[in-house]
Amino acid sequence: MNLLSSGSKPLATLGLALATTSLPMLAHAYDLPPINLGFTSFLDGAPPAGNGWYFSQYVQQYHADKFKDNAGNSLGLPNPKVDVTVSLSQVLYISDIEVAGANLGMDVIVPVVSPHTSYGAASNAFPKAGDSGVGDLLVGPFLQWPIVMGEKGPKFMQRVELQFILPTGEYSANREINPGSNAWSFNPYWSGTYFFTPEWTASVRAHYLWNGKNDDPNRGFQALGASSTRAGQAFHTNFAMEYAFTPQLRLGVNGYYLKQTTDTQMNGHDVSGRREQVLALGVGGMYSFSKQDHLMFNFYDEMAVKNRTEGERYNLRFVHHF
């Protein structure tokens, strides 16, 4: 039952290419913009109550205490801590207009991001967090296909969305962690849910990410002589499986995976050794107060990390159909 059309990895751009002589290991960068890592999970193939207007509110807390390099090893930072709180407010509409056998819809998401970093020692070379503020706006038209029914109920549901991430969020080149990324992105996805039985389902959402140019790169890139950067392309997916123990309560497992597929560019040239990767697994649940109102909780523990922070995510999501 998605409702996040993207979502958003709200952990903002982490550029760690800091040109320092005292800490050369910080010549690593975390370049990808905020994307949907773990915001959507159970029954993601369709909204829960048919056509019309929906509102969803998401709150995600991310905590990390490791910065990983290209080999998956921890960088030598003193007691690093990164905490990011993200609020996503989403309005979604599914119309009665049919295109290619599906209903046409539109999705808009407004994020608010509060990042924070701390270390066991003080240094201007360490990655810094910007001020809290509004993140990049997410907008996407989508096609929602009718639910395929079987003898005992639903069997399959799916959706395709062409999601755009617009560079409207707050951004400072003097900070590595910002609410916005200062570059546009195109992040389309397909999502589907398969019903093994009326109670047992599996869902997948698969995105592919293209990024535009940042003409005001962060201080680490500027110290290396960069006048522009372009984050690499990436594949990322959310996946979940759950079982309805009662008509109201579903419990299951959930996860996400990200793999950067092309190099980041600096001044139009590829920079090797910066491709990001992360796998996260965890558990979650969903409680349906009615057909119109649903609450979901997800926990994720990250592993197999390269060129990113490694930590845990806690996600809370409420969905209402008008």
N, C-alpha and C positions, 0 to 999 in steps of 0.2 A: 504494500500500500504505500508506495513511496509518498512522499510529497516533496521531498527535497529534490529539486531539479538540478541539482548539481551538488550542489553543495559544495560544498565548499570545503577544502582543507583550510580552515580558518587559521591554522598556524602559518603566519605570514611568511614572506620571503626571508630566508635566512642566508644572507650573503656573508660568508666568513673569509673571503679572500683578503685577509689583512696583511699588508706588506709590512712586516716588522722584522727586526733583526733579532730581538730577544726571544720571540716565539715563532719560529719559522713553520711550525706545524699548523699554524692558523692560516696558511696559504691554501686552505680548503674552503669551499663555498657550498652553501645549500641554496640552490637557485630557483627552484620551482615555486610558482605562486600558490596561494591558498586554493585547495581543491577539496572535494568531498571524500574524506577518509573517515568512514564509520558513522556518518550522520544518518544514513539510511540502512535498513536491514530487513526486517520481517515483512512478508506480503508486499514486496516492493513493486510487483508487476502492475498494480492498479490502485487508485484511491479506493477507500472502503465503502463509499456510498453512492457510486454512480456520478452522473453529470452534475454540474453546478459549481458553486463557490466553496473553497476550502481555505482555512487559515491554519498554519502550523507554527508552533514556537519551539525552537531548539535551544538547549543550553549544553555546551560541551566544555569540560575541563580537561586540559592537557598538562601533564607534568613530566618533565624529563630531567635526568641527572647525568646523562652521558652525551657527548658529541662524538660521532663516529667518523672515521676517515674512509678513503676509498677501499681499504682492505678490511673494513669492518672493525678496526681497532679504535679504542678510545683515545681521543686527543688529550694531551697532558694539561688540562685545565684544572685549577684548584677548586675542588668541591663545587662544580657548576650546577646551577638549578635554573630551569626554564619553566615558567608557568604561564599558560595562556587560557583565558576564559573567553568563550565565544558565545554570543547570542545571535541566532538567526530568526528573523521574522519573515514568513513566507505567505504569499497570497497566490492561489492557483485557481484557474477557472477552466472547466471542461464544457465546451459548447455542444450544441446539437448539430453543428455543421460537420458533414462527413467528407473525408478525403481519403481515397484509396481504402475504403472500408473501415476507416477509423474516425474517431471524433477528434476535432481540432481543439487544442487548448493552449493556454499561455501561463507562464510561471514567472514570478518575480520574487527575489530574495534580497533582503537588506541585512547585512551582517554588522554587528558591533563587536569589536575585538579589544581585549585588555591584556596586553603582554607584559611580562616581568622577567628580568634576569637577575641573578645574584651569584657571587663567587666568594671563595674563601680568602681571596686576596684582591687588591685593587690594581687594575691596569686599564689604560685606555685602549689596549689592543684587544681586549675581550669583546665578544659580540654584545651589542647593546640593544635594548628594547625601546621602541618609540612610545609615544603617548597613546593612551586609549582613545579609540575613535571609531567612526564608521568605516567599514571595509568596502571592498569593491562590490558594486551592484551586479547581481546575476539575473539575466533575463533569457528566457528561452521559449519559443513555440514548440509544441509537441503533438504527437499523434498517439491517441490511446485507443487500442483495439478492443472490441467487445470480448468479454470473458468466454472462453471456450468451455462449454458445459459437457459433463459426462452423465452416466446413469445415476450416480450418487451425489452429483453436485459439480462445482467448478473443477476444471482440469488444468487450465493454463490461461495466463493473462500476461500482456506485454505492452510496452510503450517505447517510443523513440523520441528523444528530445534533442534539439539543436541549441545547445546552451552557449551563451556568450558571457564572459566575465569582463566588465567594463572598468577602466582605471579611474574610478571615482573616489576611492578610499584615501584616507590620510597616509602620507608617505614622507619620509625624511631620508635623504641620502646619507645622513650622519648616523643612521641607525641600521642595524642588520635585520631586526624583527619589527615589522610594521603592519598596521591594519590593512594597507593596500600594497599592491605590487608595482604601480606606476607603469603598467603595460597591459594591453588588451590580451585576452586569451579566448580561444574557441575550444569548447570542451563537450562535444556531443556524447550521448550515451544511449545504450539500449538496456532496458531492464525487463526481467521476466520472472514469473513465479509459476512453479509446477506443483500440482497437488498429487502426491502419491496416494493419499487418502483424504477424505474431508478434513481430517485432523492434522495430517503430517505434510508439510510443505517445504520447498527449498526455493530460495530467491538469489538472483545474481543481477548486479548492475555493472556494466562494463563501459568505461569511458576511454576516450583518446584525446590527448591534450596537445594543442598547438599554441605557441606563445608569440606575441609580438615583441617589438623592440622597446627597451627602456633607455631613453635618451638622457637620463640622470641617474646613472648607476651608483650603488652605495660606495662609501668611502674606501672600502677594500679594493674594489675594482678601479676606482679613480687613482689610488696610490700606485696601481700597476699600469697607469696610462690609458685607461679605458674612457672613451667618450660615449660609448653605447654598449649594451649587452642584450642578448636574447637568450632566455632560458630554453633548454632543450625540450623536445617532445617527450611524452610519457604515456604509458598505459597504466590505468589504475582501475581496480574493481572492488566492490563490496559484495560479500556473500553471507548467507545465513540459512539456517535450517531450524525449524521449530515444530513443536507438537502442542496441540490444543488439549490441555488436561481437563478444562471445562469450557463452556461456550464463551466465558469471559477471559480466561487466563491461558496464555501461551508462553512456553519457556523453550529456550533453545541455545544454539551456539551461533556465533557471528565472527566475522573477520574482514580484513581488507588487505590488499596487496598493491604496491606501487613499484613500477620499473621504468626508469628513464631510458629512452630508446635512442636519442641522439644527443650529441655534445652541446653544452652551452657555448654560445659564441660571444666573443669580445671583439669589438670593432670589426665585426663581420667575419672573424676567423674562429674556427673550432678550438676549444680548449679541452684537452683530454683530462681524464682522471677525476671528473666531477659528477659523474652520473649517479643519481640517487636511487635507493632501493629500500623498501621496508615491507615486512610481513607482520600482521598483527592477528592474534586469535583471542577469543574471549567468550563470554556468556551474556545472555540478555533475556528480557521478558517483555510481554505486551499484555496490558489489561484493557478490555473494552467495556467502558461504562454503558455504552449503547452503540447503535450502528453509526451514530453521528460523532462520538467522542472516544478517543483512544489515547492511551499513554504508553510509551515505550522507554525502556532503560537498557543501555548496552555498556559493557566494560570490555576494553581491548588492552592486551599486553603486547608490546612491539618486540620484534626479534629480526634476525638476518638483515641488520641495518647497515647501509653504506652511505656516506656523505650526508647524513642527517642526524638529528637528535634521536635518542632512543628513550621511550618512556611509556606512559599509560594514558589512555583516554577513558573518560566517563561521559556518557551521552544520555541526555534526557530529552524526550520529544513528546509534545502534545499535539494532536490533530483534531480539528473540529470541522464538520460539514454543515453549512448553513441550509 
